[in-house]
């Protein structure tokens, strides 16, 4: 199947995906899409973005244990992660 559509880019770099393409890809308001630049051009496809916890459940348990035992706090997540590696 080949569908060719043309759209203009706004001054903010936004492009409206033509209805025919939205229908085929089942894109709805709020859908996430991915752009991939290759030597042949740009690929555009729907994707799913899943939220990920900053720490694993195991890491959170270690943090809670540390706070309960020592009352230690960290200003950044980087500092906390560094300390977790030493445990």
PDB file of N, CA, C and O in Angstrom:
ATOM      1  N   UNK A   1       0.848  -1.172   0.000  1.00  0.00           N
ATOM      2  CA  UNK A   1       0.000   0.000   0.000  1.00  0.00           C
ATOM      3  C   UNK A   1       0.895   1.237   0.000  1.00  0.00           C
ATOM      4  O   UNK A   1       1.860   1.312   0.760  1.00  0.00           O
ATOM      5  N   UNK A   2       0.582   2.164  -0.821  1.00  0.00           N
ATOM      6  CA  UNK A   2       1.329   3.414  -0.875  1.00  0.00           C
ATOM      7  C   UNK A   2       0.363   4.574  -0.827  1.00  0.00           C
ATOM      8  O   UNK A   2      -0.548   4.671  -1.649  1.00  0.00           O
ATOM      9  N   UNK A   3       0.564   5.454   0.136  1.00  0.00           N
ATOM     10  CA  UNK A   3      -0.241   6.667   0.260  1.00  0.00           C
ATOM     11  C   UNK A   3       0.731   7.832   0.244  1.00  0.00           C
ATOM     12  O   UNK A   3       1.692   7.852   1.013  1.00  0.00           O
ATOM     13  N   UNK A   4       0.491   8.787  -0.613  1.00  0.00           N
ATOM     14  CA  UNK A   4       1.345   9.966  -0.695  1.00  0.00           C
ATOM     15  C   UNK A   4       0.516  11.186  -0.308  1.00  0.00           C
ATOM     16  O   UNK A   4      -0.524  11.458  -0.908  1.00  0.00           O
ATOM     17  N   UNK A   5       0.982  11.907   0.689  1.00  0.00           N
ATOM     18  CA  UNK A   5       0.308  13.122   1.155  1.00  0.00           C
ATOM     19  C   UNK A   5       1.352  14.207   1.342  1.00  0.00           C
ATOM     20  O   UNK A   5       2.533  13.909   1.525  1.00  0.00           O
ATOM     21  N   UNK A   6       0.935  15.448   1.299  1.00  0.00           N
ATOM     22  CA  UNK A   6       1.833  16.580   1.497  1.00  0.00           C
ATOM     23  C   UNK A   6       1.287  17.430   2.636  1.00  0.00           C
ATOM     24  O   UNK A   6       0.081  17.660   2.730  1.00  0.00           O
ATOM     25  N   UNK A   7       2.188  17.894   3.500  1.00  0.00           N
ATOM     26  CA  UNK A   7       1.797  18.767   4.607  1.00  0.00           C
ATOM     27  C   UNK A   7       2.840  19.865   4.743  1.00  0.00           C
ATOM     28  O   UNK A   7       4.011  19.655   4.430  1.00  0.00           O
ATOM     29  N   UNK A   8       2.421  21.031   5.206  1.00  0.00           N
ATOM     30  CA  UNK A   8       3.347  22.146   5.419  1.00  0.00           C
ATOM     31  C   UNK A   8       3.748  22.212   6.881  1.00  0.00           C
ATOM     32  O   UNK A   8       2.955  21.919   7.776  1.00  0.00           O
ATOM     33  N   UNK A   9       5.002  22.603   7.107  1.00  0.00           N
ATOM     34  CA  UNK A   9       5.516  22.769   8.464  1.00  0.00           C
ATOM     35  C   UNK A   9       5.243  24.193   8.929  1.00  0.00           C
ATOM     36  O   UNK A   9       5.388  25.147   8.165  1.00  0.00           O
ATOM     37  N   UNK A  10       4.841  24.326  10.207  1.00  0.00           N
ATOM     38  CA  UNK A  10       4.608  25.643  10.773  1.00  0.00           C
ATOM     39  C   UNK A  10       5.937  26.267  11.204  1.00  0.00           C
ATOM     40  O   UNK A  10       6.981  25.617  11.148  1.00  0.00           O
ATOM     41  N   UNK A  11       5.892  27.505  11.624  1.00  0.00           N
ATOM     42  CA  UNK A  11       7.104  28.183  12.085  1.00  0.00           C
ATOM     43  C   UNK A  11       7.675  27.539  13.349  1.00  0.00           C
ATOM     44  O   UNK A  11       8.847  27.740  13.671  1.00  0.00           O
ATOM     45  N   UNK A  12       6.857  26.770  14.064  1.00  0.00           N
ATOM     46  CA  UNK A  12       7.313  26.068  15.264  1.00  0.00           C
ATOM     47  C   UNK A  12       7.798  24.649  14.957  1.00  0.00           C
ATOM     48  O   UNK A  12       8.115  23.890  15.873  1.00  0.00           O
ATOM     49  N   UNK A  13       7.855  24.292  13.684  1.00  0.00           N
ATOM     50  CA  UNK A  13       8.322  22.954  13.307  1.00  0.00           C
ATOM     51  C   UNK A  13       7.254  21.891  13.408  1.00  0.00           C
ATOM     52  O   UNK A  13       7.572  20.702  13.393  1.00  0.00           O
ATOM     53  N   UNK A  14       6.011  22.276  13.510  1.00  0.00           N
ATOM     54  CA  UNK A  14       4.916  21.318  13.639  1.00  0.00           C
ATOM     55  C   UNK A  14       4.320  20.990  12.280  1.00  0.00           C
ATOM     56  O   UNK A  14       4.208  21.853  11.408  1.00  0.00           O
ATOM     57  N   UNK A  15       3.938  19.724  12.115  1.00  0.00           N
ATOM     58  CA  UNK A  15       3.311  19.260  10.880  1.00  0.00           C
ATOM     59  C   UNK A  15       2.047  18.499  11.254  1.00  0.00           C
ATOM     60  O   UNK A  15       2.074  17.679  12.173  1.00  0.00           O
ATOM     61  N   UNK A  16       0.958  18.750  10.572  1.00  0.00           N
ATOM     62  CA  UNK A  16      -0.264  17.994  10.785  1.00  0.00           C
ATOM     63  C   UNK A  16      -0.179  16.719   9.958  1.00  0.00           C
ATOM     64  O   UNK A  16       0.036  16.767   8.747  1.00  0.00           O
ATOM     65  N   UNK A  17      -0.350  15.575  10.622  1.00  0.00           N
ATOM     66  CA  UNK A  17      -0.334  14.294   9.914  1.00  0.00           C
ATOM     67  C   UNK A  17      -1.658  14.187   9.168  1.00  0.00           C
ATOM     68  O   UNK A  17      -2.718  14.272   9.789  1.00  0.00           O
ATOM     69  N   UNK A  18      -1.623  14.001   7.844  1.00  0.00           N
ATOM     70  CA  UNK A  18      -2.851  13.927   7.067  1.00  0.00           C
ATOM     71  C   UNK A  18      -3.787  12.818   7.565  1.00  0.00           C
ATOM     72  O   UNK A  18      -3.332  11.777   8.039  1.00  0.00           O
ATOM     73  N   UNK A  19      -5.084  13.052   7.453  1.00  0.00           N
ATOM     74  CA  UNK A  19      -6.099  12.128   7.961  1.00  0.00           C
ATOM     75  C   UNK A  19      -5.921  10.713   7.416  1.00  0.00           C
ATOM     76  O   UNK A  19      -6.087   9.745   8.159  1.00  0.00           O
ATOM     77  N   UNK A  20      -5.591  10.578   6.147  1.00  0.00           N
ATOM     78  CA  UNK A  20      -5.431   9.243   5.560  1.00  0.00           C
ATOM     79  C   UNK A  20      -4.323   8.461   6.272  1.00  0.00           C
ATOM     80  O   UNK A  20      -4.458   7.259   6.502  1.00  0.00           O
ATOM     81  N   UNK A  21      -3.238   9.139   6.618  1.00  0.00           N
ATOM     82  CA  UNK A  21      -2.126   8.499   7.324  1.00  0.00           C
ATOM     83  C   UNK A  21      -2.534   8.194   8.764  1.00  0.00           C
ATOM     84  O   UNK A  21      -2.243   7.112   9.275  1.00  0.00           O
ATOM     85  N   UNK A  22      -3.208   9.141   9.422  1.00  0.00           N
ATOM     86  CA  UNK A  22      -3.669   8.914  10.804  1.00  0.00           C
ATOM     87  C   UNK A  22      -4.585   7.708  10.881  1.00  0.00           C
ATOM     88  O   UNK A  22      -4.490   6.906  11.810  1.00  0.00           O
ATOM     89  N   UNK A  23      -5.465   7.578   9.911  1.00  0.00           N
ATOM     90  CA  UNK A  23      -6.394   6.450   9.902  1.00  0.00           C
ATOM     91  C   UNK A  23      -5.670   5.116   9.751  1.00  0.00           C
ATOM     92  O   UNK A  23      -5.960   4.167  10.480  1.00  0.00           O
ATOM     93  N   UNK A  24      -4.742   5.039   8.822  1.00  0.00           N
ATOM     94  CA  UNK A  24      -4.006   3.795   8.594  1.00  0.00           C
ATOM     95  C   UNK A  24      -3.177   3.415   9.821  1.00  0.00           C
ATOM     96  O   UNK A  24      -3.111   2.240  10.183  1.00  0.00           O
ATOM     97  N   UNK A  25      -2.548   4.394  10.457  1.00  0.00           N
ATOM     98  CA  UNK A  25      -1.700   4.132  11.618  1.00  0.00           C
ATOM     99  C   UNK A  25      -2.478   4.136  12.933  1.00  0.00           C
ATOM    100  O   UNK A  25      -1.898   3.918  13.997  1.00  0.00           O
ATOM    101  N   UNK A  26      -3.766   4.378  12.866  1.00  0.00           N
ATOM    102  CA  UNK A  26      -4.634   4.430  14.042  1.00  0.00           C
ATOM    103  C   UNK A  26      -4.104   5.432  15.077  1.00  0.00           C
ATOM    104  O   UNK A  26      -4.053   5.133  16.270  1.00  0.00           O
ATOM    105  N   UNK A  27      -3.718   6.600  14.616  1.00  0.00           N
ATOM    106  CA  UNK A  27      -3.206   7.652  15.499  1.00  0.00           C
ATOM    107  C   UNK A  27      -4.375   8.471  16.040  1.00  0.00           C
ATOM    108  O   UNK A  27      -5.241   8.923  15.291  1.00  0.00           O
ATOM    109  N   UNK A  28      -4.375   8.649  17.341  1.00  0.00           N
ATOM    110  CA  UNK A  28      -5.402   9.430  18.017  1.00  0.00           C
ATOM    111  C   UNK A  28      -4.732  10.615  18.700  1.00  0.00           C
ATOM    112  O   UNK A  28      -3.505  10.686  18.765  1.00  0.00           O
ATOM    113  N   UNK A  29      -5.517  11.520  19.197  1.00  0.00           N
ATOM    114  CA  UNK A  29      -4.974  12.647  19.963  1.00  0.00           C
ATOM    115  C   UNK A  29      -4.148  12.094  21.123  1.00  0.00           C
ATOM    116  O   UNK A  29      -4.619  11.237  21.870  1.00  0.00           O
ATOM    117  N   UNK A  30      -2.929  12.579  21.271  1.00  0.00           N
ATOM    118  CA  UNK A  30      -2.062  12.117  22.346  1.00  0.00           C
ATOM    119  C   UNK A  30      -1.197  10.921  21.972  1.00  0.00           C
ATOM    120  O   UNK A  30      -0.371  10.493  22.777  1.00  0.00           O
ATOM    121  N   UNK A  31      -1.363  10.374  20.776  1.00  0.00           N
ATOM    122  CA  UNK A  31      -0.534   9.246  20.344  1.00  0.00           C
ATOM    123  C   UNK A  31       0.922   9.687  20.251  1.00  0.00           C
ATOM    124  O   UNK A  31       1.215  10.834  19.914  1.00  0.00           O
ATOM    125  N   UNK A  32       1.829   8.765  20.552  1.00  0.00           N
ATOM    126  CA  UNK A  32       3.264   9.039  20.418  1.00  0.00           C
ATOM    127  C   UNK A  32       3.746   8.480  19.094  1.00  0.00           C
ATOM    128  O   UNK A  32       3.318   7.409  18.663  1.00  0.00           O
ATOM    129  N   UNK A  33       4.639   9.213  18.458  1.00  0.00           N
ATOM    130  CA  UNK A  33       5.217   8.751  17.202  1.00  0.00           C
ATOM    131  C   UNK A  33       6.730   8.869  17.280  1.00  0.00           C
ATOM    132  O   UNK A  33       7.265   9.670  18.046  1.00  0.00           O
ATOM    133  N   UNK A  34       7.403   8.068  16.484  1.00  0.00           N
ATOM    134  CA  UNK A  34       8.859   8.060  16.466  1.00  0.00           C
ATOM    135  C   UNK A  34       9.329   8.436  15.070  1.00  0.00           C
ATOM    136  O   UNK A  34       8.752   8.001  14.073  1.00  0.00           O
ATOM    137  N   UNK A  35      10.370   9.239  15.006  1.00  0.00           N
ATOM    138  CA  UNK A  35      10.998   9.613  13.751  1.00  0.00           C
ATOM    139  C   UNK A  35      12.384   8.991  13.714  1.00  0.00           C
ATOM    140  O   UNK A  35      13.127   9.053  14.693  1.00  0.00           O
ATOM    141  N   UNK A  36      12.728   8.395  12.584  1.00  0.00           N
ATOM    142  CA  UNK A  36      14.060   7.799  12.428  1.00  0.00           C
ATOM    143  C   UNK A  36      14.657   8.317  11.129  1.00  0.00           C
ATOM    144  O   UNK A  36      14.090   8.133  10.052  1.00  0.00           O
ATOM    145  N   UNK A  37      15.809   8.968  11.245  1.00  0.00           N
ATOM    146  CA  UNK A  37      16.494   9.517  10.080  1.00  0.00           C
ATOM    147  C   UNK A  37      17.510   8.505   9.575  1.00  0.00           C
ATOM    148  O   UNK A  37      18.394   8.084  10.321  1.00  0.00           O
ATOM    149  N   UNK A  38      17.387   8.110   8.304  1.00  0.00           N
ATOM    150  CA  UNK A  38      18.317   7.169   7.684  1.00  0.00           C
ATOM    151  C   UNK A  38      18.869   7.789   6.409  1.00  0.00           C
ATOM    152  O   UNK A  38      18.494   8.900   6.036  1.00  0.00           O
ATOM    153  N   UNK A  39      19.752   7.073   5.750  1.00  0.00           N
ATOM    154  CA  UNK A  39      20.301   7.567   4.478  1.00  0.00           C
ATOM    155  C   UNK A  39      19.223   7.673   3.404  1.00  0.00           C
ATOM    156  O   UNK A  39      19.340   8.473   2.476  1.00  0.00           O
ATOM    157  N   UNK A  40      18.174   6.862   3.535  1.00  0.00           N
ATOM    158  CA  UNK A  40      17.096   6.853   2.532  1.00  0.00           C
ATOM    159  C   UNK A  40      16.026   7.899   2.800  1.00  0.00           C
ATOM    160  O   UNK A  40      15.206   8.184   1.927  1.00  0.00           O
ATOM    161  N   UNK A  41      16.023   8.476   4.001  1.00  0.00           N
ATOM    162  CA  UNK A  41      15.010   9.469   4.329  1.00  0.00           C
ATOM    163  C   UNK A  41      14.585   9.351   5.772  1.00  0.00           C
ATOM    164  O   UNK A  41      15.363   8.923   6.625  1.00  0.00           O
ATOM    165  N   UNK A  42      13.337   9.736   6.052  1.00  0.00           N
ATOM    166  CA  UNK A  42      12.809   9.736   7.412  1.00  0.00           C
ATOM    167  C   UNK A  42      11.699   8.708   7.526  1.00  0.00           C
ATOM    168  O   UNK A  42      10.774   8.679   6.714  1.00  0.00           O
ATOM    169  N   UNK A  43      11.803   7.864   8.546  1.00  0.00           N
ATOM    170  CA  UNK A  43      10.724   6.928   8.859  1.00  0.00           C
ATOM    171  C   UNK A  43       9.886   7.538   9.968  1.00  0.00           C
ATOM    172  O   UNK A  43      10.413   8.184  10.874  1.00  0.00           O
ATOM    173  N   UNK A  44       8.605   7.334   9.893  1.00  0.00           N
ATOM    174  CA  UNK A  44       7.658   7.881  10.858  1.00  0.00           C
ATOM    175  C   UNK A  44       6.747   6.733  11.260  1.00  0.00           C
ATOM    176  O   UNK A  44       6.102   6.130  10.403  1.00  0.00           O
ATOM    177  N   UNK A  45       6.683   6.422  12.542  1.00  0.00           N
ATOM    178  CA  UNK A  45       5.835   5.304  12.947  1.00  0.00           C
ATOM    179  C   UNK A  45       5.297   5.524  14.354  1.00  0.00           C
ATOM    180  O   UNK A  45       5.918   6.213  15.163  1.00  0.00           O
ATOM    181  N   UNK A  46       4.128   4.929  14.645  1.00  0.00           N
ATOM    182  CA  UNK A  46       3.597   5.044  15.999  1.00  0.00           C
ATOM    183  C   UNK A  46       4.465   4.254  16.961  1.00  0.00           C
ATOM    184  O   UNK A  46       5.102   3.274  16.575  1.00  0.00           O
ATOM    185  N   UNK A  47       4.487   4.680  18.207  1.00  0.00           N
ATOM    186  CA  UNK A  47       5.235   3.946  19.226  1.00  0.00           C
ATOM    187  C   UNK A  47       4.532   4.113  20.556  1.00  0.00           C
ATOM    188  O   UNK A  47       3.652   4.960  20.707  1.00  0.00           O
ATOM    189  N   UNK A  48       4.928   3.298  21.514  1.00  0.00           N
ATOM    190  CA  UNK A  48       4.363   3.373  22.848  1.00  0.00           C
ATOM    191  C   UNK A  48       5.465   3.804  23.806  1.00  0.00           C
ATOM    192  O   UNK A  48       6.540   3.206  23.843  1.00  0.00           O
ATOM    193  N   UNK A  49       5.191   4.830  24.568  1.00  0.00           N
ATOM    194  CA  UNK A  49       6.160   5.326  25.540  1.00  0.00           C
ATOM    195  C   UNK A  49       5.653   4.924  26.912  1.00  0.00           C
ATOM    196  O   UNK A  49       4.550   5.289  27.321  1.00  0.00           O
ATOM    197  N   UNK A  50       6.486   4.161  27.618  1.00  0.00           N
ATOM    198  CA  UNK A  50       6.096   3.703  28.946  1.00  0.00           C
ATOM    199  C   UNK A  50       6.925   4.420  29.996  1.00  0.00           C
ATOM    200  O   UNK A  50       8.141   4.556  29.863  1.00  0.00           O
ATOM    201  N   UNK A  51       6.250   4.876  31.039  1.00  0.00           N
ATOM    202  CA  UNK A  51       6.957   5.509  32.151  1.00  0.00           C
ATOM    203  C   UNK A  51       7.756   4.448  32.884  1.00  0.00           C
ATOM    204  O   UNK A  51       7.323   3.304  33.024  1.00  0.00           O
ATOM    205  N   UNK A  52       8.933   4.849  33.347  1.00  0.00           N
ATOM    206  CA  UNK A  52       9.793   3.918  34.057  1.00  0.00           C
ATOM    207  C   UNK A  52      10.167   4.531  35.388  1.00  0.00           C
ATOM    208  O   UNK A  52      10.499   5.714  35.465  1.00  0.00           O
ATOM    209  N   UNK A  53      10.114   3.727  36.433  1.00  0.00           N
ATOM    210  CA  UNK A  53      10.524   4.191  37.744  1.00  0.00           C
ATOM    211  C   UNK A  53      11.999   4.562  37.712  1.00  0.00           C
ATOM    212  O   UNK A  53      12.791   3.915  37.027  1.00  0.00           O
ATOM    213  N   UNK A  54      12.369   5.594  38.446  1.00  0.00           N
ATOM    214  CA  UNK A  54      13.759   6.011  38.526  1.00  0.00           C
ATOM    215  C   UNK A  54      14.602   4.920  39.169  1.00  0.00           C
ATOM    216  O   UNK A  54      15.727   4.662  38.739  1.00  0.00           O
ATOM    217  N   UNK A  55      14.060   4.284  40.193  1.00  0.00           N
ATOM    218  CA  UNK A  55      14.763   3.228  40.912  1.00  0.00           C
ATOM    219  C   UNK A  55      13.961   1.937  40.829  1.00  0.00           C
ATOM    220  O   UNK A  55      12.739   1.968  40.679  1.00  0.00           O
ATOM    221  N   UNK A  56      14.638   0.815  40.924  1.00  0.00           N
ATOM    222  CA  UNK A  56      13.957  -0.473  40.990  1.00  0.00           C
ATOM    223  C   UNK A  56      13.388  -0.628  42.400  1.00  0.00           C
ATOM    224  O   UNK A  56      13.745   0.119  43.311  1.00  0.00           O
ATOM    225  N   UNK A  57      12.509  -1.594  42.564  1.00  0.00           N
ATOM    226  CA  UNK A  57      11.939  -1.847  43.888  1.00  0.00           C
ATOM    227  C   UNK A  57      13.043  -2.190  44.888  1.00  0.00           C
ATOM    228  O   UNK A  57      12.995  -1.772  46.045  1.00  0.00           O
ATOM    229  N   UNK A  58      14.025  -2.946  44.437  1.00  0.00           N
ATOM    230  CA  UNK A  58      15.157  -3.317  45.293  1.00  0.00           C
ATOM    231  C   UNK A  58      15.934  -2.078  45.751  1.00  0.00           C
ATOM    232  O   UNK A  58      16.318  -1.972  46.916  1.00  0.00           O
ATOM    233  N   UNK A  59      16.159  -1.147  44.822  1.00  0.00           N
ATOM    234  CA  UNK A  59      16.875   0.087  45.168  1.00  0.00           C
ATOM    235  C   UNK A  59      16.083   0.928  46.159  1.00  0.00           C
ATOM    236  O   UNK A  59      16.660   1.493  47.089  1.00  0.00           O
ATOM    237  N   UNK A  60      14.745   1.020  45.970  1.00  0.00           N
ATOM    238  CA  UNK A  60      13.925   1.781  46.907  1.00  0.00           C
ATOM    239  C   UNK A  60      14.003   1.174  48.299  1.00  0.00           C
ATOM    240  O   UNK A  60      14.050   1.905  49.288  1.00  0.00           O
ATOM    241  N   UNK A  61      14.016  -0.160  48.391  1.00  0.00           N
ATOM    242  CA  UNK A  61      14.128  -0.817  49.697  1.00  0.00           C
ATOM    243  C   UNK A  61      15.449  -0.453  50.365  1.00  0.00           C
ATOM    244  O   UNK A  61      15.487  -0.190  51.568  1.00  0.00           O
ATOM    245  N   UNK A  62      16.534  -0.436  49.590  1.00  0.00           N
ATOM    246  CA  UNK A  62      17.832  -0.057  50.141  1.00  0.00           C
ATOM    247  C   UNK A  62      17.820   1.389  50.629  1.00  0.00           C
ATOM    248  O   UNK A  62      18.351   1.692  51.697  1.00  0.00           O
ATOM    249  N   UNK A  63      17.220   2.270  49.854  1.00  0.00           N
ATOM    250  CA  UNK A  63      17.143   3.684  50.229  1.00  0.00           C
ATOM    251  C   UNK A  63      16.352   3.838  51.524  1.00  0.00           C
ATOM    252  O   UNK A  63      16.774   4.554  52.433  1.00  0.00           O
ATOM    253  N   UNK A  64      15.206   3.167  51.606  1.00  0.00           N
ATOM    254  CA  UNK A  64      14.384   3.266  52.811  1.00  0.00           C
ATOM    255  C   UNK A  64      15.123   2.713  54.029  1.00  0.00           C
ATOM    256  O   UNK A  64      15.022   3.267  55.123  1.00  0.00           O
ATOM    257  N   UNK A  65      15.863   1.622  53.838  1.00  0.00           N
ATOM    258  CA  UNK A  65      16.642   1.050  54.937  1.00  0.00           C
ATOM    259  C   UNK A  65      17.723   2.033  55.394  1.00  0.00           C
ATOM    260  O   UNK A  65      17.927   2.235  56.591  1.00  0.00           O
ATOM    261  N   UNK A  66      18.404   2.634  54.432  1.00  0.00           N
ATOM    262  CA  UNK A  66      19.447   3.608  54.767  1.00  0.00           C
ATOM    263  C   UNK A  66      18.883   4.783  55.548  1.00  0.00           C
ATOM    264  O   UNK A  66      19.466   5.197  56.550  1.00  0.00           O
ATOM    265  N   UNK A  67      17.786   5.308  55.113  1.00  0.00           N
ATOM    266  CA  UNK A  67      17.190   6.464  55.783  1.00  0.00           C
ATOM    267  C   UNK A  67      16.766   6.087  57.198  1.00  0.00           C
ATOM    268  O   UNK A  67      16.972   6.843  58.147  1.00  0.00           O
ATOM    269  N   UNK A  68      16.164   4.893  57.320  1.00  0.00           N
ATOM    270  CA  UNK A  68      15.717   4.450  58.642  1.00  0.00           C
ATOM    271  C   UNK A  68      16.907   4.246  59.585  1.00  0.00           C
ATOM    272  O   UNK A  68      16.825   4.573  60.769  1.00  0.00           O
ATOM    273  N   UNK A  69      18.004   3.710  59.063  1.00  0.00           N
ATOM    274  CA  UNK A  69      19.161   3.412  59.901  1.00  0.00           C
ATOM    275  C   UNK A  69      20.033   4.634  60.172  1.00  0.00           C
ATOM    276  O   UNK A  69      20.492   4.829  61.297  1.00  0.00           O
ATOM    277  N   UNK A  70      20.261   5.444  59.171  1.00  0.00           N
ATOM    278  CA  UNK A  70      21.242   6.521  59.286  1.00  0.00           C
ATOM    279  C   UNK A  70      20.673   7.919  59.094  1.00  0.00           C
ATOM    280  O   UNK A  70      21.345   8.908  59.389  1.00  0.00           O
ATOM    281  N   UNK A  71      19.469   8.009  58.612  1.00  0.00           N
ATOM    282  CA  UNK A  71      18.900   9.314  58.335  1.00  0.00           C
ATOM    283  C   UNK A  71      19.607  10.038  57.203  1.00  0.00           C
ATOM    284  O   UNK A  71      19.541  11.263  57.109  1.00  0.00           O
ATOM    285  N   UNK A  72      20.280   9.291  56.348  1.00  0.00           N
ATOM    286  CA  UNK A  72      21.045   9.880  55.243  1.00  0.00           C
ATOM    287  C   UNK A  72      20.099  10.357  54.143  1.00  0.00           C
ATOM    288  O   UNK A  72      19.151   9.659  53.785  1.00  0.00           O
ATOM    289  N   UNK A  73      20.363  11.544  53.615  1.00  0.00           N
ATOM    290  CA  UNK A  73      19.606  12.056  52.477  1.00  0.00           C
ATOM    291  C   UNK A  73      20.586  12.480  51.393  1.00  0.00           C
ATOM    292  O   UNK A  73      21.760  12.732  51.665  1.00  0.00           O
ATOM    293  N   UNK A  74      20.097  12.555  50.180  1.00  0.00           N
ATOM    294  CA  UNK A  74      20.925  12.934  49.034  1.00  0.00           C
ATOM    295  C   UNK A  74      20.276  14.086  48.305  1.00  0.00           C
ATOM    296  O   UNK A  74      19.051  14.174  48.209  1.00  0.00           O
ATOM    297  N   UNK A  75      21.110  14.965  47.796  1.00  0.00           N
ATOM    298  CA  UNK A  75      20.601  16.120  47.057  1.00  0.00           C
ATOM    299  C   UNK A  75      20.242  15.770  45.623  1.00  0.00           C
ATOM    300  O   UNK A  75      19.379  16.407  45.018  1.00  0.00           O
ATOM    301  N   UNK A  76      20.913  14.745  45.075  1.00  0.00           N
ATOM    302  CA  UNK A  76      20.642  14.348  43.694  1.00  0.00           C
ATOM    303  C   UNK A  76      20.460  12.841  43.615  1.00  0.00           C
ATOM    304  O   UNK A  76      20.933  12.101  44.479  1.00  0.00           O
ATOM    305  N   UNK A  77      19.775  12.396  42.579  1.00  0.00           N
ATOM    306  CA  UNK A  77      19.599  10.961  42.370  1.00  0.00           C
ATOM    307  C   UNK A  77      20.937  10.320  42.015  1.00  0.00           C
ATOM    308  O   UNK A  77      21.161   9.146  42.309  1.00  0.00           O
ATOM    309  N   UNK A  78      21.818  11.079  41.390  1.00  0.00           N
ATOM    310  CA  UNK A  78      23.140  10.555  41.027  1.00  0.00           C
ATOM    311  C   UNK A  78      23.923  10.170  42.280  1.00  0.00           C
ATOM    312  O   UNK A  78      24.555   9.114  42.318  1.00  0.00           O
ATOM    313  N   UNK A  79      23.885  11.012  43.289  1.00  0.00           N
ATOM    314  CA  UNK A  79      24.562  10.723  44.545  1.00  0.00           C
ATOM    315  C   UNK A  79      23.986   9.504  45.241  1.00  0.00           C
ATOM    316  O   UNK A  79      24.725   8.684  45.785  1.00  0.00           O
ATOM    317  N   UNK A  80      22.669   9.386  45.222  1.00  0.00           N
ATOM    318  CA  UNK A  80      22.013   8.237  45.845  1.00  0.00           C
ATOM    319  C   UNK A  80      22.373   6.948  45.112  1.00  0.00           C
ATOM    320  O   UNK A  80      22.666   5.934  45.746  1.00  0.00           O
ATOM    321  N   UNK A  81      22.354   6.984  43.787  1.00  0.00           N
ATOM    322  CA  UNK A  81      22.697   5.794  42.999  1.00  0.00           C
ATOM    323  C   UNK A  81      24.147   5.381  43.235  1.00  0.00           C
ATOM    324  O   UNK A  81      24.451   4.191  43.310  1.00  0.00           O
ATOM    325  N   UNK A  82      25.037   6.360  43.350  1.00  0.00           N
ATOM    326  CA  UNK A  82      26.444   6.067  43.582  1.00  0.00           C
ATOM    327  C   UNK A  82      26.613   5.327  44.913  1.00  0.00           C
ATOM    328  O   UNK A  82      27.364   4.357  45.015  1.00  0.00           O
ATOM    329  N   UNK A  83      25.900   5.810  45.921  1.00  0.00           N
ATOM    330  CA  UNK A  83      25.994   5.173  47.222  1.00  0.00           C
ATOM    331  C   UNK A  83      25.376   3.765  47.207  1.00  0.00           C
ATOM    332  O   UNK A  83      25.891   2.848  47.847  1.00  0.00           O
ATOM    333  N   UNK A  84      24.274   3.608  46.475  1.00  0.00           N
ATOM    334  CA  UNK A  84      23.627   2.296  46.398  1.00  0.00           C
ATOM    335  C   UNK A  84      24.548   1.234  45.836  1.00  0.00           C
ATOM    336  O   UNK A  84      24.483   0.073  46.240  1.00  0.00           O
ATOM    337  N   UNK A  85      25.399   1.620  44.914  1.00  0.00           N
ATOM    338  CA  UNK A  85      26.326   0.663  44.311  1.00  0.00           C
ATOM    339  C   UNK A  85      27.338   0.134  45.323  1.00  0.00           C
ATOM    340  O   UNK A  85      27.880  -0.957  45.152  1.00  0.00           O
ATOM    341  N   UNK A  86      27.590   0.909  46.376  1.00  0.00           N
ATOM    342  CA  UNK A  86      28.555   0.464  47.377  1.00  0.00           C
ATOM    343  C   UNK A  86      27.950  -0.501  48.382  1.00  0.00           C
ATOM    344  O   UNK A  86      28.684  -1.147  49.130  1.00  0.00           O
ATOM    345  N   UNK A  87      26.637  -0.611  48.416  1.00  0.00           N
ATOM    346  CA  UNK A  87      25.982  -1.482  49.399  1.00  0.00           C
ATOM    347  C   UNK A  87      26.080  -2.948  49.017  1.00  0.00           C
ATOM    348  O   UNK A  87      25.579  -3.809  49.740  1.00  0.00           O
TER     349      UNK A  87
END
